[in-house]
Each structure stands twice: as structure tokens, then as C-alpha cells.
Amino acid sequence: MSEQIQRTAIVTGGSRGIGRAVCVALAKSGMNVVVNYAGSASAAEETAQLCAEQGVQAIAVQADVSTEQGCALLFDTATNQFGRVDVLVNNAGITRDNLVMRLTEEDFDAVINTNLKGAFLCAKKAARIMMKQRYGRIISISSVVGVRGNAGQANYAASKAGLIGLTKSLAKELGSRGVTANAVAPGFIDTDMTKVLPDAVKENILSQIPLGNFGKPEDVAAAVAFLAAEQAGYITGQVLCVDGGMAM
Ligand code: NAP
């Protein structure tokens, strides 16, 4: 019976912010968790500890998801430790904001490589495993900016829009094998990524949110946990906005 299978989740960028909240939410739902990170080793270990406190196993794995070698290391470590991968959450992301006229090729590439290519490389590894298992959930963290665009974030918005195209394509390619692919598009969530924005920008964003407040990492994590559950097996190719109504 599928209920007896011990599920395993890989969360990229699980050391901080939304990724950490996702790791803890999946651990709460009973999954073993692989906490991926780029450089914040102690934060990643802390996330793994928070997961372990939920009674599951969790490990932290340093790997740069923007590279093939990094993704290979991540998935090899996960399968060696847990034997399977049931859930992939493509959460790792960076920003390098600037107006198009000033945006460098280097900053364009850096954002696309981490946010979009990283998700493709991880999804490719996950697809091989999940198709054999005839079970899987691939969830990619897009953004309202990927749906609406944003001045000063052409690289980031392109990467997040790209994740939506990737998600819908994965849904069509993998659906017949019991693997779903969905995107979650957060609005403004209070994390390290958004703390650096000037107050005037924050005020402007706040004025566009019908619910009248910024989101918490846990708000996004709840949506991810829903889509990662076995019960969400008939939902695929969707973009779920968690944005206080900002993108509608
Ligand atoms: P954050 O606090 O800046 O955390 C980013 C995470 O990504 C960290 O765990 C970081 O690892 C990891 N990371 C970065 N580059 C990586 C790489 N090459 N390989 C592996 N891991 C890497 O960001 P956040 O606000 O939680 O955002 C998480 C995701 O949600 C991102 O995809 C972001 O674009 C998206 N999102 C955020 C918001 C928001 O308002 N915050 C809104 C919409 C979408 P280290 O800790 O090791 O550096």
C-alpha cells in the first residue's frame, strides 16, 4: 500500500527563508528531507535539525544547483541515503536586479542559471527516478513577477516565467507515469531576499496587496505541502499564487 512508503523530499535552497519553511512543513507531513544549500552550512544544519525534531530523517547537502555536477551530487547523496526521491521542490533562487539598459550579461546569466537552469537540471534527475517509481511530485517556486513582469527584474522575471513553461511541459511529459508538476507563485514574502528592498518600494508593493500584508515563508510552505501530498495526485500543470491577491 502506498500509505506505508516512507517518502523523501529534496528541497533546493532549504537553508533559509521559504526553503526552510518548506523543509519543516514536509517533515511535519512525515517525509524525510534533503536540505540543499549553496553556502550557508550552519543554517542548513539548523533546518535539518528542525526537520529531525518532527521525527523524520534529514540531511544537509551543499551543492550548486546551477551546475550538472552539483545536481548529480545532490541526487546521488539523496538516493544513497534514502533510496528514493518522491518530492522535488525547486526553490533555490537569487536576484541580481537592474534595469534592462544597465543589466549585465553576467547578471542575466547568473539568475537564469540558478533559478531556471538549476530547476531543469534537478527536474531531469528527478524525472528519471520518479518515472521508475511511477510516483513523484515536482514543485517549482516561481513568482508573481513571472506572471506580471517587473521593472528592474527582467532577468528574474524571465527565470520565473520560464519555470512556469518548464512546469507545464513536465506535467505533459510525466503525467502518464504518476508524476505531477506544479508551480507556486509567491507574492511578497518576508525573507532575506526582500529585506534589502527600500521602504518606498515595500510601501508601493503593499498598496497592491488586497489582503493588506506581506506573506510569511510558512504561507508558501503550506501550499507546497498541499501539492506535495499524495492527495494532490490529480492536480498537475498548475500555477498556485500565494500572494494575498496581488497577481489577479
Ligand atoms: P533567500 O532567503 O534568499 O534564500 C535563497 C535560498 O537559495 C538559500 O537557501 C540559498 O542557499 C539558496 N541558493 C541560492 N543559490 C543557490 C545555488 N546555486 N544552489 C543551491 N542553493 C542556492 O530566498 P527566499 O526569499 O526564501 O526565496 C526562495 C525562493 O522563492 C526563490 O526561488 C525566490 O525567487 C522565490 N520567491 C521569493 C519571494 C519573496 O518575496 N521572498 C517571492 C517570490 C518568489 P544559501 O543559504 O546557502 O545561500
Boltz pocket constraint, residues with backbone or C-beta under 6 A from the ligand:
constraints:
  - pocket:
      binder: B
      contacts: [[A, 12], [A, 13], [A, 14], [A, 15], [A, 16], [A, 17], [A, 18], [A, 19], [A, 36], [A, 37], [A, 38], [A, 39], [A, 40], [A, 41], [A, 43], [A, 63], [A, 64], [A, 65], [A, 66], [A, 90], [A, 91], [A, 92], [A, 93], [A, 94], [A, 114], [A, 141], [A, 142], [A, 143], [A, 144], [A, 185], [A, 186], [A, 187], [A, 188], [A, 189], [A, 190], [A, 191], [A, 192], [A, 193], [A, 194]]
      max_distance: 6.0
